[in-house]
């Protein structure tokens, strides 16, 4: 039988449906974060905007309350980057992603730590931060007292490699500030039995949020290697090709809307996994636009983006000028007058939430 082909536009609509970007959905923030397998959160505020773009009736205070009540947590997970995830997912995800952290640490320090008992460093570091949440720098300095021949930041990185470390509030709370202070998952959530997460289940959850996809796509999202076998050993997965002939897999019950399904204008948050979670990202962003969005900032940032008809057409940011709140849109191409009106309406809705004290709001377009 001929393998069905999914066009780039069909893949786009499937991705938007699973990311809740075809229409705002009536889910709770906790349900959405769980479905999305977390939200990248290198900066504290983007997950708030990310959920606002996806959920009907979402209030920023709802997510802040989840963090304060410890029902969601911030810690390094996929790709060794900080993610905000449901607390019940934190330890299972951290365990299955362990090889990602080990590989990253080895690639950074090489054999510099071969004279150190890694387990001993990790155990001492875990004990220290379980008693008192610390910044990475503070933890490194305390460890350096015991291992004076090694750089403090690398000692702290070794603990982060071996131990799930949560960034505790006020870090991550909207409108609050504070350094990233860490404690252990066990100290923050309590010790208890944790159901392991297998690579097979991880792949299925990835497909539910980002599919249809290839093993290379799942690897780009997670940082794990050797996932082809994981896909191939699950006989119920559907098999497709994209227009380039790449093999894609998908869950039988996952939504694959018609490719002509309308897609509304959306302001996508900075660091959003929408633009990061595939090896082939052309389903949502043209290759020529990846550099300014993902690589062009020089410090690992991923710029917030504007979606029109499901595709990235520009970047956006906010600033305040006294009592005026401004959204600035950098266009990758000329937008029509109608599209600009839709972008402006969405921008003003966002400013009403992020800057409720502003007397006026404006939307500016940059080249």
BELZI-V786884 format. One record per backbone hydrogen bond with DSSP energy under -1.0 kcal/mol. NH is the residue of the N-H (numbers start at 1). CO is the residue of the C=O. Records with the same first field share a line. If there is no record, write none. Layout:
NH->CO, CO
This chain:
6->241
11->7
12->8
13->9
14->10
15->11
16->12
17->13
18->14
19->15
20->17
21->16
25->54
27->25
32->28
33->29
34->30
35->31
36->32
37->34
38->33
39->84
41->82
48->45
49->45
50->46
51->47
52->48
53->49
55->51
56->25
62->59
64->60
65->61
66->62
67->63
68->64
69->65
70->67
71->66
72->66
73->85
75->83
77->81
79->222
80->77
81->78
83->75
84->39
85->73
87->71
89->86
93->89
94->90
95->91
96->92
97->93
98->95
100->97
101->97
102->98
103->99
104->100
105->101
106->102
107->103
108->104
109->105
110->106
112->109
114->111
116->113
118->116
121->117
122->118
123->119
124->120
125->121
126->122
127->123
128->124
129->125
130->126
131->127
132->128
134->182
139->135
140->136
141->137
142->138
143->139
144->140
147->143
150->147
155->151
156->152
157->153
158->154
159->155
160->156
161->157
162->158
163->159
166->183
167->74
168->181
171->168
173->170
176->173
181->179
182->134
183->166
185->164
188->184
189->185
190->186
202->198
203->199
204->200
205->201
206->202
207->203
208->204
209->205
210->206
211->207
213->249
218->214
219->215
220->216
221->217
222->218
223->219
231->227
232->228
233->229
234->231
237->234
238->250
240->248
241->4
242->246
245->242
248->240
249->213
250->238
254->251
261->258
266->307
268->305
271->302
272->269
275->272
276->273
277->273
284->281
285->281
289->286
290->287
293->289
294->290
296->291
303->293
305->268
306->314
307->266
308->311
311->308
312->284
313->306
315->330
316->304
317->328
319->326
321->324
324->321
325->360
326->319
327->362
328->317
329->364
330->315
331->366
332->313
340->336
341->337
342->338
343->339
344->340
345->341
346->342
347->343
348->344
349->345
350->346
351->347
352->348
353->350
354->350
355->351
358->355
359->323
360->323
362->325
364->327
366->329
